[in-house]
Amino acid sequence: MNTLTDRYPVQSDLTLVLNCGSSSIKFAMFDGGQNPLPRTPVWNGKVQGVGRTSSTFGQTGMTPIPITLDTEQPYHSALTYIRERVTERLAGRQLHAVVHRVVHGGNKYFSPVRVDASVLADLKNYIPLAPLHQPFALEAIDILLKIRPDLPQVACFDTAFHHDMPKIEQMLPLTHRAWDRGLRRYGFHGLSYDYLSVALPERLGEVAHGRVVAAHLGSGASLCAMKNLQSVATTMGFSALDGLMMGTRCGALDPGAVIYLMQIEKLSLEEVADILYNKSGLLGLSGVSADPPVLFPLEQNDDETGERVRDALALYVRRIVRETGALAAVLGGLDVLAFTAGIGEHSAEIRKRVCRDLAWMGIELDPDANEQNKPIISRPSSPITVVVEPTNEEWIAARQALALI
């Protein structure tokens, strides 16, 4: 078998994509010398479980292995580990570019941009709006700017796909001065939804250009209403806290509850932020875990833990169902429901419960297809097509970056 060195010589356009999520860091290396850009990377993998009790490193063709990360700085440690593996893999060759998924571009960045010190400084201003993601992507950029200033680095933004949403969907019911200062609904998971805008028409044809609700369900989660393959509404707003209940994040919350925590319970701003970002959602309500596969076996327990787990999963599903109905109302109906991301792609049980509670819309789930994670999991007779479409944020980011460079 040829090695990577044989297949991709020094002059090849190897592009590395880094995707820092709230609990994992994915990486993928693409051969930018091919046109069109292959969707399958030359090499990819991820560090999973960042910030949790156990972490693993997986790469192409190999079983994930346990790794030990610095408990004080788990993301920094994970990034260092990946940089070391990339250096080993390159074996002295050069990268054409490094591409970063950056969650928040604010109201200034809604197209891919080559990052220099000035752009990096701008992007740091958005850290408070996405503290689980933004700092780590920017840290990786900062390190590379210092050690490889000649290496092009490109930021691709999760907010960009929603930039052309109708103004009414971007507005917050605050003062007009707040709008002028940039307080608005930005939306997130845009690279994932951008990929679906490419993949769904290939799979479904013309129906994908109709009324689509895409469900990006992972550690972070959101829904996006698409018409003509463009975002017309989404559940996340000004920050990545809004919308659906998530693994550790609360989702949409009465702001009065935040005022109560600070005014009556005397919690500091930092303590409240920690609760909303890190100690709420599935983890907060269940008291056990942020991961549905861990929670499912505990549902049957006839004790307080079992009750809390049942309540947590029930609310998790209810919020997805509730927001799907709201987006279907905005769209004026629904033609396609698409599940993607870690939970959306792999949890047949969550999909079953969501579709069960949306049966009133006409969804007819095919139980066998759902259990087998098939691409289409609705019955042929279902007026709404339900699909499972693995996301490919890294390919979208690489494609956008190469077009810019």
Secondary structure, 3 states (H helix, E strand, C coil): CCCHHHHCCCCCCEEEEEEECCCEEEEEEEECCCCCCCCCCCEEEEEECCCCCCEEEEECCCCCEEECCCCCCHHHHHHHHHHHHHHHHHCCCCCCEEEEEECCCCCCCCCCEECCHHHHHHHHCCHHHCCCCHHHHHHHHHHHHHHCCCCCEEEEECCHHHCCCCHHHHCCCCCHHHHHCCCCCCCCCHHHHHHHHHHHHHHHHHHHHCEEEEEEECCCEEEEEEECCEEEEECCCCCCCCCCCCCCCCCCCCHHHHHHHHHCCCCCHHHHHHHHHHCCHHHHHHCCCCCHHHHHHHHHCCCHHHHHHHHHHHHHHHHHHHHHHHHHHHHCCCCEEEEEHHHHHHCHHHHHHHHHHCHHHCCCECHHHHHCCCCECECCCCCCEEEECCCCHHHHHHHHHHHHC
